[in-house]
């Protein structure tokens, strides 16, 4: 039985299903708790069913982006196709306007 109140941003593990999830929202007015599993799936529990669950608090996952199907290792900047080396940059194509100022007459 869960004797702890769910805290937004905290991670828990359901010992019955062995699934780890993070609490993303608690709506006390409607009696709902929204959670997100590590694979990105979102679910909702009622406060009454939370009290019947067998859960324990756990540390957050190592990869905070795991639920969004991305990872720190998925770095698009390391791909040579996406490296911007300055060629064909729109800023490189801007030509300076000529302006005759007072300094030109000195």
Backbone bond lengths (Angstrom), bond angles and torsions (degrees), N, CA, C in turn:
res aa  C-N    CA-C-N  psi(-1)  N-CA   C-N-CA  omega(-1)  CA-C   N-CA-C  phi
1 X - - - 1.446 - - 1.519 109.23 -
2 X 1.318 115.47 135.96 1.456 120.77 179.20 1.515 109.70 -79.78
3 X 1.300 115.47 116.42 1.455 119.56 178.48 1.527 111.26 -104.69
4 X 1.329 116.35 5.13 1.456 120.56 -179.88 1.519 109.60 -108.27
5 X 1.333 115.34 146.60 1.456 119.98 178.61 1.529 108.10 -84.91
6 X 1.323 118.69 136.88 1.466 120.81 -178.30 1.530 111.49 -66.46
7 X 1.307 115.90 135.69 1.460 122.42 179.83 1.520 108.63 -115.98
8 X 1.323 116.10 130.98 1.463 120.48 179.71 1.520 109.39 -62.16
9 X 1.326 116.08 131.29 1.454 122.13 -179.44 1.512 113.98 93.27
10 X 1.326 117.67 -9.60 1.466 120.94 179.45 1.523 110.11 -90.98
11 X 1.322 115.06 150.94 1.467 121.30 179.57 1.527 109.65 -105.99
12 X 1.324 114.78 143.61 1.459 122.44 -179.52 1.522 109.30 -136.68
13 X 1.314 115.09 161.02 1.466 120.93 176.59 1.513 108.41 -126.36
14 X 1.309 115.21 128.41 1.459 121.26 174.52 1.523 106.54 -82.65
15 X 1.330 116.97 112.30 1.464 120.56 -176.14 1.520 112.74 -71.44
16 X 1.321 117.40 -16.24 1.461 120.39 177.54 1.523 111.07 -76.97
17 X 1.335 116.62 -47.05 1.470 121.19 -178.02 1.521 113.13 -98.42
18 X 1.334 117.36 -8.08 1.465 123.57 -178.87 1.531 112.47 61.05
19 X 1.332 117.35 30.17 1.455 121.63 178.37 1.523 109.88 -103.31
20 X 1.324 115.10 137.76 1.451 121.72 177.35 1.512 108.46 -101.25
21 X 1.331 116.51 139.97 1.459 120.62 -178.31 1.513 110.10 -149.33
22 X 1.329 114.90 165.13 1.461 121.90 177.80 1.520 108.77 -117.85
23 X 1.302 117.22 138.42 1.457 121.53 176.37 1.532 107.22 -80.02
24 X 1.337 116.52 121.99 1.462 120.05 -177.91 1.524 112.18 -105.29
25 X 1.331 117.91 -19.72 1.470 120.24 178.54 1.519 109.52 -160.82
26 X 1.327 115.42 145.28 1.457 122.06 174.49 1.526 106.69 -128.52
27 X 1.325 115.90 118.76 1.466 121.59 179.03 1.527 107.38 -111.34
28 X 1.323 115.60 94.82 1.463 119.76 -177.13 1.522 111.91 -70.27
29 X 1.318 117.38 -29.08 1.466 120.45 -179.45 1.527 111.33 -64.63
30 X 1.331 116.13 -40.68 1.472 120.52 179.14 1.520 112.47 -96.63
31 X 1.319 117.07 -6.15 1.461 120.66 178.96 1.516 113.10 70.96
32 X 1.343 116.75 39.84 1.466 120.25 -176.64 1.528 110.74 -125.30
33 X 1.321 115.19 147.20 1.457 123.30 175.73 1.518 106.97 -125.50
34 X 1.327 117.15 121.93 1.458 121.03 177.75 1.522 108.40 -99.63
35 X 1.330 115.30 134.83 1.459 120.84 -178.70 1.521 109.63 -128.72
36 X 1.325 115.40 161.42 1.453 121.27 173.81 1.517 108.30 -131.45
37 X 1.346 115.06 124.85 1.457 120.96 177.95 1.523 109.69 -75.46
38 X 1.319 117.39 166.42 1.461 121.81 -179.31 1.515 113.35 -63.10
39 X 1.328 118.03 -24.33 1.457 120.14 179.49 1.528 112.85 -86.14
40 X 1.331 117.34 1.20 1.458 121.72 176.96 1.513 114.40 101.54
41 X 1.333 118.29 -12.94 1.464 120.69 179.10 1.518 110.53 -65.81
42 X 1.328 115.38 142.39 1.462 121.57 179.60 1.517 108.53 -111.11
43 X 1.310 116.39 140.37 1.460 121.91 -179.13 1.523 108.11 -140.01
44 X 1.309 115.40 169.38 1.456 121.07 -179.45 1.523 109.22 -139.75
45 X 1.319 115.10 137.40 1.460 121.63 175.97 1.514 109.19 -120.80
46 X 1.302 115.04 156.84 1.460 119.97 170.75 1.527 107.73 -87.70
47 X 1.313 115.94 151.34 1.472 119.64 179.97 1.523 111.58 -57.82
48 X 1.324 116.17 -35.25 1.470 119.50 -179.84 1.522 111.37 -66.39
49 X 1.338 117.38 -39.42 1.466 119.62 179.97 1.524 110.96 -73.87
50 X 1.344 117.61 -27.01 1.468 121.11 176.37 1.525 109.89 -60.84
51 X 1.319 116.27 -39.73 1.456 120.41 179.67 1.513 113.27 -67.36
52 X 1.326 118.27 -21.82 1.458 121.99 179.39 1.527 113.07 -91.49
53 X 1.336 116.33 -11.83 1.460 120.14 -177.23 1.529 110.78 -77.13
54 X 1.306 114.45 153.44 1.454 121.36 176.08 1.524 107.84 -101.17
55 X 1.340 116.49 91.09 1.463 121.02 -176.22 1.517 110.65 -123.94
56 X 1.324 113.96 156.20 1.457 121.01 175.54 1.536 107.41 -134.28
57 X 1.329 117.25 146.56 1.463 118.94 175.24 1.529 110.16 -72.87
58 X 1.321 115.70 141.69 1.465 121.58 178.58 1.522 108.63 -132.46
59 X 1.327 115.15 164.56 1.464 120.45 176.90 1.521 109.36 -71.56
60 X 1.307 116.08 154.17 1.466 120.85 178.27 1.522 109.67 -64.43
61 X 1.325 115.81 154.53 1.460 120.43 179.69 1.518 109.77 -66.02
62 X 1.327 116.37 157.29 1.460 121.41 -179.76 1.521 111.55 -64.82
63 X 1.330 116.13 -38.04 1.452 120.86 -177.69 1.515 109.02 -103.61
64 X 1.309 117.15 106.56 1.455 121.50 -176.30 1.518 112.64 -67.89
65 X 1.326 118.53 -19.74 1.461 121.78 -179.08 1.523 112.70 -94.80
66 X 1.304 118.17 8.49 1.460 120.75 -176.06 1.525 112.05 -60.78
67 X 1.302 118.51 -36.29 1.453 121.11 -179.79 1.507 113.77 -71.50
68 X 1.321 116.89 -15.29 1.454 120.74 -179.36 1.516 111.70 -100.66
69 X 1.302 117.77 15.49 1.467 124.66 179.55 1.517 111.97 56.90
70 X 1.294 116.86 34.23 1.452 121.18 174.70 1.513 107.88 -135.09
71 X 1.285 114.75 169.99 1.446 118.87 -177.42 1.517 108.92 -149.87
72 X 1.304 115.92 159.54 1.450 118.99 176.08 1.527 110.36 -65.66
73 X 1.304 118.18 -24.82 1.453 121.29 177.97 1.526 111.85 -74.38
74 X 1.328 118.23 -20.00 1.458 121.97 179.00 1.524 109.36 -83.99
75 X 1.303 116.46 67.86 1.452 121.47 -175.06 1.523 109.05 -98.07
76 X 1.312 117.29 107.17 1.454 121.27 -176.96 1.521 111.78 -67.38
77 X 1.315 117.48 -20.04 1.452 119.72 -178.87 1.525 112.61 -70.38
78 X 1.320 118.25 -18.74 1.453 120.67 179.82 1.523 111.90 -83.93
79 X 1.323 117.74 -8.28 1.455 121.68 178.83 1.527 108.95 -80.38
80 X 1.341 119.01 123.82 1.464 120.70 -177.17 1.535 113.15 -59.35
81 X 1.295 118.18 -24.14 1.462 120.52 -179.27 1.528 111.28 -69.05
82 X 1.317 118.10 -21.86 1.454 121.35 -175.68 1.533 113.59 -107.15
83 X 1.299 117.52 2.79 1.451 119.73 -178.62 1.534 109.09 -74.80
84 X 1.303 116.61 125.81 1.456 122.21 179.54 1.515 108.01 -92.10
85 X 1.326 116.41 110.15 1.457 119.71 -178.83 1.524 112.09 -103.61
86 X 1.319 118.15 14.21 1.445 121.35 174.96 1.516 114.48 95.19
87 X 1.323 118.65 -15.80 1.449 120.34 179.05 1.524 110.19 -73.39
88 X 1.298 115.27 143.37 1.465 122.95 179.21 1.521 112.49 60.12
89 X 1.320 116.16 27.79 1.444 120.14 177.03 1.526 108.83 -80.68
90 X 1.320 118.57 132.56 1.467 119.78 179.12 1.525 112.88 -58.35
91 X 1.305 117.94 -29.95 1.462 120.51 178.79 1.522 112.20 -69.29
92 X 1.334 117.13 -27.73 1.451 121.17 178.47 1.528 111.31 -72.26
93 X 1.322 118.17 -20.77 1.460 122.10 -176.44 1.527 112.78 -89.48
94 X 1.305 118.45 -7.25 1.459 121.08 -179.43 1.527 109.10 -74.39
95 X 1.345 115.62 126.70 1.454 120.20 178.01 1.523 108.90 -99.83
96 X 1.292 115.76 142.20 1.459 120.36 -179.91 1.522 109.95 -73.87
97 X 1.303 116.62 140.42 1.458 121.59 174.90 1.520 108.50 -78.63
98 X 1.305 115.15 141.51 1.458 117.63 176.17 1.517 108.53 -83.76
99 X 1.300 116.39 136.31 1.452 122.20 -178.25 1.517 107.97 -136.49
100 X 1.291 114.51 121.72 1.455 119.01 177.80 1.514 107.66 -90.08
101 X 1.289 114.65 112.69 1.451 119.30 -178.69 1.514 111.76 -111.74
102 X 1.275 116.13 -174.36 1.447 121.67 -178.68 1.537 112.28 -68.99
103 X 1.319 117.69 -25.97 1.468 120.32 -179.29 1.518 111.99 -67.25
104 X 1.339 117.50 -22.95 1.464 120.31 -177.93 1.529 112.11 -72.23
105 X 1.295 118.25 -20.32 1.454 122.17 -176.22 1.525 113.10 -91.86
106 X 1.281 118.03 -5.03 1.465 121.04 -177.28 1.494 111.31 -85.85
